[in-house]
């Protein structure tokens, strides 16, 4: 087997396989980045909603307590 045959039989298929695997790995990494970005965005939105809910709960609680105080003062 001379060098040209060795390149055609062994090296070229190995190189093509490596390039293919690199492309798969690169694609998986991009998919992973997209998934992380989606989850991060979702977590940020959830955190904002939780803060708004807590603020509303505090506001309702303070209004409720103020109404109790004013009703006791009227008696």
C-alpha positions in Angstrom: 0.0 0.0 0.0 1.5 3.3 -1.0 0.9 6.7 0.6 -1.8 7.7 -1.8 -3.9 4.6 -1.1 -3.3 5.0 2.6 -4.6 8.6 2.4 -7.6 7.5 0.4 -8.5 4.5 2.5 -7.7 5.7 6.1 -7.0 9.4 6.4 -9.8 10.9 4.2 -12.6 8.8 5.9 -11.1 9.6 9.3 -11.0 13.3 8.5 -14.5 13.3 7.2 -15.7 11.5 10.3 -14.0 14.0 12.6 -15.5 17.0 10.7 -18.9 15.3 11.0 -18.5 14.8 14.7 -17.3 18.4 15.2 -20.4 19.6 13.4 -22.6 17.5 15.6 -20.9 18.7 18.7 -21.1 22.4 17.6 -24.9 21.9 16.8 -25.5 20.3 20.2 -23.6 23.2 21.9 -25.8 25.8 20.1 -28.9 23.9 21.1 -27.7 23.8 24.7 -27.1 27.6 24.6 -30.6 28.2 23.2 -32.1 26.0 26.0 -30.1 27.8 28.7 -31.2 31.2 27.3 -34.9 30.1 27.3 -34.7 28.8 30.8 -32.9 31.9 32.0 -35.5 34.1 30.4 -38.2 32.1 32.0 -36.6 32.3 35.4 -36.3 36.1 35.1 -39.9 36.4 34.2 -41.0 34.1 37.0 -38.9 36.1 39.5 -40.5 39.4 38.3 -43.9 37.9 38.6 -43.1 36.6 42.1 -42.0 40.1 43.1 -45.2 41.7 41.7 -47.3 39.1 43.6 -45.5 39.8 46.8 -46.0 43.6 46.4 -49.7 43.1 45.7 -50.0 40.8 48.7 -48.4 43.4 50.9 -50.5 46.2 49.5 -53.7 44.2 50.0 -52.6 43.2 53.5 -51.9 46.9 54.4 -55.3 48.0 53.0 -57.0 45.2 55.0 -55.3 46.2 58.2 -56.0 49.9 57.7 -59.7 49.1 57.2 -59.7 47.2 60.5 -58.0 50.1 62.3 -60.4 52.7 60.9 -63.5 50.5 61.8 -62.2 50.1 65.4 -61.7 53.8 65.7 -65.3 54.5 64.5 -66.7 52.3 67.3 
